[in-house]
Amino acid sequence: MKQLLTVVRQPSAADWTLSRLFVRAADYCAGIEDEARPAGREVYAETCVPLGTYPLGLRQSPAFSTSFYTRDGVNLIERAAWLQLKSAEKLLYKPHDLIWVKGSLEKRLILLHWGNTDDDTAGCYIVGEKHGTIGHQAAVLNSRRTYVKLYAAIIGAIRAGGQSIEYRLA
């Protein structure tokens, strides 16, 4: 497998874990996840992915796929823009496939997606332009815009197959 993405984590706080996401070893964006927990003491939907390397794939998500639509499989438009299209044009678009971290924890669907705080994730990885705070919580900012840019930058490599993501400590 080729390493496409690297998550470099800061030490976990009481309720969240901040990190930087690197694409092909280049610093790309900020990230936030749930907190780390010792092996065997994971809490469903409240624990970040264990350190290690995992294959990447694509899959639909009932919660997230219809927030963005794509005509070419690369460039995304938000649902609000899709709703403004004429009926015939809408048929050319489909809900997008999300980036999936395969095999990270059994029975968990780990995706890369948008949001702001660890409250917006169930163990997934949320991307944003930079770290900040929202309502006294650590957060990532400009998440949707960052997600659209990241998606366009990496989707071709993921579709080609053989790509991985590594989670490690700083």
Phi, psi and omega in degrees: 000145174266136179278110179268316185237145174226127174258118179252108187271146165276165175303142183291138173274184182298329186229358182204167177228124178264153181201176170242141177254127178251136175249119184049046177072001177261131179302124187245306184201178178269159177214159175217144179219177171292173182285159176279148176223153179298149177306135181087352181240022179296148175246124183307130177066013179223022183224137177286166179296135177300152177302144180147185180243136185225147176289152177254146176214190179230146175197157176285153177230126178300330183274331191239337188298326182269010172281333176229146177238157179220146176258327185249004180080359183236302184275134184251145170237147180288156181306320180301319178290321178298320180296335180280348181287155174292154184306316181296323179289322179303326182296340180280347182255155175221158175301145185275155173275137177268159179280126189244128174270104188277142171069019183284315174214133181303142176066015176242137176261103183259118182237157166267129180204187183261165180159194179230313184238178177294345175292341181267011181226154173239053182096357180281179179251123181256131180258152177201166181295317182204166176277150177198202176227148174223118179053049178068014177243147171297146184207168165250146184246156181055045187292313183298315180297318179294320179300315180299318178294314180298316181303310180298327183287331188241347188299323180298316180294321180291319177297326179291336176092168176074021182257153180223168175232137176246134173253124179213165178274152178294000000 
